[in-house]
Amino acid sequence: MHNIFAPNRKIKIVAITVDEGIGGYRKKTIKNASSLTDNLGVEHTIVLFEA
């Protein structure tokens, strides 16, 4: 999506990651998502899900 839409200045790309608080894998995937969005220059918001 970034390659297709980023060149169009009328479109703003943002990323949202939902942290469900599941241990064991979520910490690593959030780190990877943050790294990817940093490299792409995309705004990234992490939302905590609390039951």
N, C-alpha and C positions, 0 to 999 in steps of 0.2 A: 504494500500500500504506500509506503514511504516513497519508493521510486516513482510510482505513478502520480501521486497527489502532491508531493512536496514542491515540485516546480511551479505549481499553480498558486500564486500568492493570495488568491481569494479563499483558499482552503487552509484551515489551521488544523494540524494533526496533533492530537494529545493522546497520552496513554494513561490508562487507569488500571491499577492492580488491586485486587481485593485480597487482603490478608485475612483468611478465615481463622487464623490462630492454630492451624494444624501443625504439630511438631514433626520434625523429621525430614521434611522436604521444602517447606515453604520459604524458609530463610534463604536457601540457595537460589530458588527461582526468583525471589524478589531482588536479590543481588544481581542476577543475570539480566532481569528486566531493567533495572536501574542502569547497569552498564551499557546495555543496548541503546536505551533512550538517550543517555549521555552522548554516546558516539554519533547518534543520528541528529542530535540537537532538538529532540522532541520533549515537550513538557510531560512530566511523569508524576502522577498523583497516586499515593498509596492510601487506600481506605481500609481501616480496621473494622472487621465484622465482629460484633460482640453479641452473643446470643442472650 
